[in-house]
């Protein structure tokens, strides 16, 4: 169940982050995949750190959101794309 939530959250957050980039990022599909990758890394790291149960799910989802935004923004920054001011 957690994995499905991370995938959905990562896809939506990656797409929204890509929309905020100049030139709309890499397209909705690639932005969503980058968001999913970031969300999975964040979610797994929270689970590995020992967070479990309902509070663990909420905290892992919040970290998944932050990691999805960070992954999409870092890839965009590394390739020279900029955010709207």
C-alpha positions, 0 to 999 in steps of 0.5 A: 500500500505504501509503495502505491501511495509513493508512486501516485504522490511521486508522479503528481509531484514530479509533474507539478514540479516539471510544470514550474520549470522554464520550458515545462521540464522534460515533458509530463512522462519524464517529470513523473518518472523523476518524481516517482524515483525521488518519492521511492528513494524518500519513502524507502529511506524513511522505512529504513530509518525505522518509521512505521505505522500510521505516523510512519506512513505520513512522515514517509509520504512527506519525505517522498514529496520533498524528495520528488521535488528535489529529484526533479529540480536537481535534474533540471538544474544539472541540465541548465534549466531554470525555474520561473522567478 
